[in-house]
Amino acid sequence: MTDPGTRAATADDLDTVLAFWKTAAEGTSISDDRDGVERLIARDPEALILAELDGELVGTVIAGFDGWRCHLYRLAVHPDRRRRGIGSALLTAAEQRFVRLGGRRGDAMVLQRNEIAHHTWRAAGYAPEEQWRRWVKHLTY
């Protein structure tokens, strides 16, 4: 297998990304709609990173940087393409982006029930911080 290429998503990729997440991502998000992803790309055009093989979308990660912290979301690899280095390529691209922007530490949101993801993140050098919990308030319904 050749190495996947990575690039920033564009507005032309939105429908493909949303369909991809239905197949490859664990769970859904309140922002999994065209408006949400459009806002992400408009605000930070390099945040949504895609991995492609021969023109096919095989993985995604959102590498969000707010000027202070580096946040990783939506690391997803197509189920038929897992364990081939695609997730690693995406994380490398995200981490390089963070370093270019002056980021010092990346964190990832990982579902507690997603054991497969736990192995992936540990293999990439990430570890859970048990003293932290995510607190959420929905702003729209």
Rosetta blueprint (number, residue, H / E / L):
1 M L
2 T L
3 D L
4 P L
5 G E
6 T E
7 R E
8 A E
9 A L
10 T L
11 A H
12 D H
13 D H
14 L H
15 D H
16 T H
17 V H
18 L H
19 A H
20 F H
21 W H
22 K H
23 T H
24 A H
25 A L
26 E L
27 G L
28 T L
29 S L
30 I L
31 S L
32 D L
33 D L
34 R H
35 D H
36 G H
37 V H
38 E H
39 R H
40 L H
41 I H
42 A H
43 R H
44 D L
45 P L
46 E L
47 A L
48 L E
49 I E
50 L E
51 A E
52 E E
53 L E
54 D L
55 G L
56 E E
57 L E
58 V E
59 G E
60 T E
61 V E
62 I E
63 A E
64 G E
65 F E
66 D L
67 G L
68 W L
69 R L
70 C E
71 H E
72 L E
73 Y E
74 R E
75 L E
76 A E
77 V E
78 H L
79 P H
80 D H
81 R H
82 R L
83 R L
84 R L
85 G L
86 I H
87 G H
88 S H
89 A H
90 L H
91 L H
92 T H
93 A H
94 A H
95 E H
96 Q H
97 R H
98 F H
99 V H
100 R H
101 L H
102 G L
103 G L
104 R L
105 R L
106 G E
107 D E
108 A E
109 M L
110 V L
111 L L
112 Q L
113 R L
114 N L
115 E H
116 I H
117 A H
118 H H
119 H H
120 T H
121 W H
122 R H
123 A H
124 A L
125 G L
126 Y L
127 A L
128 P L
129 E L
130 E L
131 Q L
132 W L
133 R L
134 R L
135 W L
136 V L
137 K L
138 H L
139 L L
140 T L
141 Y L
